[in-house]
């Protein structure tokens, strides 16, 4: 699958219309290259993750896709439009920099955000109350934003992103600042949006969220996207790992183990051989190794990220990832 590096892996998207598409998108700030020739495809109805460390270019890329800033080179299309602002009313956007008017009542803040996307205020107020009730915050609908906890205020802003029922939802680091309980609630909400036909694209520096939620991801590091496509394809770039425990430590069966097999504690670890597991099993049985346990473990998205983006990018990712989300 090496050919997938540096380009969009789109075989799983065949037959699915694209909600968002970018080709060769480049952005410079004061002569500094911030985004370097990004390609990606986001199918309709998908939950799509943009995964990378802080400063990798995630926010710049999302803002170009939304039409908030224009690329210096390349093209992007949203819901079939070359000018994303033409379909702004069909898009919900939660920026990384949260901001609500402190003196506004919570349900009014939701209605106000909806009005910015063309939703009548009367409808927005009604939906605002309903959304807060449905998310367990009905008791706080009349409270001013300054009277809400940080987590509650973030939920209010998220509901304001959704109140006009957008077809495309773009969330920049939506899990930042949320505790584990509210992160789980947000994951469920994103799944619900996709189940109801919305397209969700979110940026994150926490691999666990992308692995649990996404069918497709774009891995971004240093303003470049070395991989964009299926999570499964990214994971399959790395051979599955075999974990073997034997009753005997030595014997003729040892010759059947790959040269890079390592022995740690009671177990042997090595990549699944190209020939599969059957020849190895035969050698272990015939060599009287005494198999106590044998498992084949598929590589995770973290291992794929390290392979694709490199150790430095993976370390930067982990440094900013909260422990409860890993």
C-alpha positions in Angstrom: 0.0 0.0 0.0 3.0 2.4 -0.2 1.4 4.0 -3.3 -1.3 5.4 -1.0 1.2 7.7 0.7 0.9 11.3 -0.4 -2.4 10.8 -2.2 -6.1 10.1 -1.4 -6.9 6.4 -0.9 -10.4 6.4 -2.3 -11.4 2.9 -3.1 -13.7 2.6 -0.2 -15.5 5.8 -1.3 -16.5 4.4 -4.7 -20.2 5.0 -5.2 -20.5 7.4 -2.3 -21.0 11.1 -3.2 -18.4 13.4 -1.7 -19.5 16.1 0.8 -16.0 17.7 0.8 -13.1 17.4 -1.6 -9.7 19.1 -1.7 -7.0 18.9 -4.4 -3.5 20.3 -4.1 -4.6 22.9 -1.5 -1.7 25.2 -0.4 -1.6 28.0 2.1 1.2 30.4 3.0 1.4 33.0 5.7 4.0 35.7 5.3 5.9 33.4 3.0 5.9 30.5 5.4 4.3 27.3 4.0 1.5 26.3 6.5 -0.3 23.8 4.3 1.5 22.0 1.5 -0.6 20.5 -1.2 -3.3 18.7 0.7 -5.6 16.2 -1.0 -8.6 14.6 0.7 -12.1 13.2 0.1 -14.9 13.2 2.7 -17.9 11.0 1.7 -21.4 12.1 2.6 -22.6 10.6 5.8 -19.1 9.8 7.1 -17.4 10.7 10.3 -14.0 11.9 9.1 -11.0 12.6 11.4 -8.2 15.0 10.7 -5.5 13.6 13.0 -2.3 15.4 13.9 -0.3 17.3 16.7 -0.9 20.9 17.6 0.5 23.2 15.0 0.3 20.6 12.2 -2.0 22.7 10.1 -5.4 21.2 11.1 -7.2 24.5 11.8 -5.8 26.2 8.6 -7.0 23.2 6.5 -10.5 23.3 8.0 -10.8 27.0 7.6 -9.9 26.7 3.9 -12.4 23.9 3.4 -15.1 26.2 4.9 -14.1 29.2 2.8 -13.1 31.3 5.9 -9.7 31.7 4.2 -8.9 31.0 0.6 -6.1 28.7 -0.5 -3.1 30.1 -2.5 -3.2 27.1 -4.7 -5.5 24.2 -5.4 -9.3 23.7 -5.3 -11.8 22.6 -2.7 -15.5 21.8 -3.1 -18.2 21.5 -0.4 -21.5 19.9 -1.2 -20.6 20.3 -4.9 -19.8 24.1 -4.6 -16.4 25.6 -5.4 -17.3 28.5 -3.1 -18.0 27.0 0.3 -19.7 30.2 1.5 -22.5 29.7 -1.0 -23.6 26.8 1.1 -22.8 28.3 4.5 -26.4 27.7 5.7 -25.9 24.0 5.3 -22.7 23.9 7.4 -22.2 23.9 11.1 -18.8 25.0 12.4 -17.4 24.8 15.9 -14.1 26.6 16.0 -11.3 25.7 18.4 -11.5 29.2 20.0 -14.8 29.0 21.9 -16.7 32.2 22.3 -20.2 33.1 23.6 -21.6 36.4 24.9 -21.5 36.0 28.7 -24.7 37.9 29.4 -26.8 35.8 26.9 -29.2 33.2 28.2 -28.1 29.7 27.1 -31.1 29.0 24.8 -30.8 32.5 23.3 -27.1 31.9 22.6 -28.1 28.7 20.7 -30.8 30.7 18.7 -28.3 33.5 18.0 -25.7 31.0 16.5 -28.5 29.5 14.4 -29.5 33.0 13.2 -26.0 33.5 11.9 -26.7 30.5 9.6 -30.1 31.8 8.5 -32.4 30.2 11.0 -35.3 32.4 12.2 -34.8 33.5 15.8 -38.2 32.3 16.9 -37.4 28.8 15.5 -33.9 28.9 17.0 -35.3 29.8 20.5 -37.7 26.9 20.4 -35.1 24.5 19.1 -32.6 25.8 21.6 -34.8 24.9 24.6 -35.6 21.5 23.0 -31.9 20.7 22.4 -30.9 21.7 26.0 -33.7 19.5 27.3 -32.7 16.6 25.1 -29.1 16.9 26.3 -29.9 17.0 30.0 -29.5 20.8 30.4 -33.1 21.9 30.3 -32.8 23.3 33.8 -30.1 25.7 32.6 -31.8 27.1 29.6 -32.6 30.5 31.2 -29.1 30.8 32.8 -26.7 33.3 31.5 -23.5 31.9 29.8 -21.4 33.3 32.6 -23.4 31.2 35.1 -22.5 27.9 33.3 -19.6 25.6 33.9 -17.0 25.4 31.2 -18.3 22.0 30.1 -21.9 23.3 29.9 -20.9 26.3 28.0 -19.0 24.1 25.5 -22.2 22.0 25.1 -24.3 25.1 24.5 -21.9 26.2 21.7 -22.0 22.8 20.2 -25.8 22.8 20.2 -25.6 26.2 18.5 -23.5 24.6 15.8 -26.2 22.1 15.2 -29.5 24.0 15.8 -30.0 24.9 12.1 -29.7 21.1 11.2 -26.7 21.3 8.9 -25.7 18.7 6.3 -22.0 19.2 7.1 -20.7 19.6 10.6 -17.1 20.7 11.0 -15.6 20.6 14.5 -12.1 21.9 15.4 -10.8 20.0 18.4 -14.3 19.4 19.9 -13.0 17.1 22.7 -10.6 19.6 24.1 -11.4 20.5 27.7 -14.0 17.8 28.2 -13.8 15.2 30.9 -14.0 11.5 30.0 -17.8 11.4 30.6 -18.6 14.3 28.3 -16.1 13.0 25.7 -18.2 9.8 25.6 -21.4 11.8 25.3 -19.9 13.8 22.4 -18.8 10.6 20.6 -22.3 9.3 20.8 -23.7 12.6 19.5 -21.3 12.5 16.5 -22.4 8.9 15.7 -26.1 10.0 15.9 -25.4 12.9 13.5 -23.9 10.5 11.0 -26.7 7.9 11.4 -29.1 10.7 10.5 -27.3 11.5 7.3 -25.0 14.4 8.3 -21.3 14.5 7.3 -19.0 15.1 10.3 -15.4 16.1 10.0 -13.4 16.9 13.1 -9.8 17.6 14.0 -8.1 16.0 16.9 -4.7 15.2 18.4 -6.2 12.2 20.3 -5.8 9.0 18.3 -8.4 7.1 20.4 -11.2 9.4 19.3 -10.4 8.9 15.6 -10.0 5.2 16.0 -13.3 4.7 17.7 -15.3 7.1 15.5 -13.8 7.2 12.0 -13.9 5.1 8.9 -11.6 7.5 7.2 -8.9 9.9 8.4 -6.4 12.4 7.1 -3.1 12.2 9.0 -1.4 15.6 9.0 2.0 16.7 10.2 4.1 19.7 9.3 1.4 21.0 7.0 1.4 17.9 4.8 -1.0 15.0 4.6 1.1 11.9 4.0 -2.0 9.7 4.2 -5.7 10.3 3.6 -8.1 7.4 3.4 -9.4 4.3 5.2 -8.5 3.7 8.8 -8.4 0.0 8.0 -6.0 0.5 5.1 -3.7 2.6 7.3 -3.6 -0.1 10.0 -3.0 -2.8 7.4 0.2 -1.1 6.3 1.8 -2.7 9.3 1.8 -6.5 9.6 -0.3 -8.1 12.3 1.7 -9.0 15.4 1.9 -12.6 16.7 2.2 -13.3 20.5 3.3 -16.8 21.3 3.8 -18.6 24.6 5.4 -22.0 24.6 6.0 -24.6 27.3 9.6 -25.1 26.2 12.2 -22.4 25.8 14.3 -24.1 23.1 14.2 -26.8 20.5 14.2 -27.3 16.7 11.0 -25.2 16.4 13.0 -22.1 17.2 14.3 -22.1 13.6 10.7 -21.5 12.4 10.5 -18.2 14.2 11.2 -15.0 12.1 14.7 -13.5 12.6 13.1 -10.4 14.2 11.2 -12.3 16.8 11.8 -11.0 20.3 11.4 -12.8 23.6 9.9 -10.7 26.5 9.0 -12.5 29.7 7.0 -15.6 28.9 6.1 -14.5 25.3 7.6 -14.3 21.8 6.6 -11.3 19.7 7.0 -11.0 15.9 5.2 -9.9 12.8 2.8 -12.3 11.1 4.9 -14.1 8.4 4.0 -13.5 4.8 3.3 -17.2 4.5 0.6 -17.0 7.2 0.4 -18.7 10.5 -0.2 -22.3 9.3 3.5 -23.2 8.5 4.6 -21.8 11.8 2.0 -23.8 13.7 3.1 -27.0 11.9 6.7 -26.4 12.9 5.8 -25.6 16.5 3.7 -28.8 16.8 6.2 -31.0 15.0 9.1 -29.5 17.1 7.2 -30.2 20.3 7.3 -26.5 21.4 4.2 -27.0 23.6 2.0 -24.1 22.6 0.4 -22.5 25.7 -1.1 -19.6 23.9 -1.0 -17.9 20.5 -2.8 -14.7 19.4 -2.6 -12.5 16.3 -3.1 -8.8 17.1 -3.9 -6.3 14.3 -1.9 -3.0 14.4 -3.7 -0.1 15.9 -4.1 3.4 14.5 -1.3 4.7 16.8 1.2 2.2 15.1 -0.1 3.3 11.7 0.4 7.0 12.6 4.0 6.3 13.7 4.7 4.5 10.5 3.2 7.2 8.3 4.0 10.4 10.1 7.1 9.4 12.0 8.2 9.2 15.6 8.6 12.9 16.2 5.0 13.7 15.1 3.7 10.8 17.2 5.6 12.1 20.3 4.1 15.5 19.8 0.7 14.0 19.5 1.1 12.1 22.8 2.4 15.1 24.7 -0.8 17.0 24.1 -3.2 14.0 24.5 -5.0 13.8 27.9 -4.4 10.5 29.6 -8.1 9.7 30.0 -8.7 9.8 26.2 -5.8 7.5 25.2 
